[in-house]
Amino acid sequence: MPLTEKIAPNIPYLRRFARALCGNQSSGDAYVAATLEAIIADPSSFPSDQDPRVALFKTFLKIWQSLEVNQREDGPGASPAAMAERRLEQLPPRPRQAFLLTAVESFSPDQVQTILDVSPEELDELLDTAGREIARQVATEILIIEDEPIIAMDLEALVEGLGHSVLGIARTHKEAVGEVQKKRPGLILADIQLADGSSGLDAVNEILGGLEVPVIFITAYPERLLTGDRPEPTFLITKPFQPDMVKAMISQALFFDTRAHNRGAAA
């Protein structure tokens, strides 16, 4: 396949990443153009033995780190997108890259390691740094709905390690609803199959009847979300999960204020 055919389908995704990384579209596009010019001038610089999207992002970041074309052109607007861009600017460059590649561009941890040329341990450290900085900006209380004690403890440690606090740990539908009646969470981490046979999905939908809040499902039964009853938008992590993916998803949901709602209640 010609090199242009490998690259072309991935340019829209690269432009999105470049905008988020640089803070505005014109600056991001300048880096994208510089990347494409570098590839045209020296096709051997493009890692042809890698997935084309991975190779393109890897090449882009080499250009981004070597050129000074980033310029601010934002006005004083306070739209959610502009606010997110300003928050992103407060992240150190490498953690910002790791966060965007994982949480926004949905690269796997292995792919991010290749793009950034880092080890699994280094990637975890970058995501930890990003997560802690995001938590400093948007720290909240998180409700965990999980019936397996060890997994619940792991999630609690992960949440607190990022700088958030745990509102409570619920093992059943009834306990989950009861926790929310005491105090409203800023985010919910929910399993689907609970200890007494009740449904975490049903619990979340009942909770979302009274408030909108980001929800991340962490489950061994992802197919149970393939129904018309799931809240929107739905974040899904499949068990067994990788801690860095959970951290990135929590940061993404809070950073972009992605609140879920019960589709049935909204109808």
Order of alpha helices (4+ residues) and beta strands (2+ residues): alpha-alpha-alpha-alpha-alpha-alpha-alpha-alpha-beta-alpha-beta-alpha-beta-alpha-beta-beta-alpha-alpha
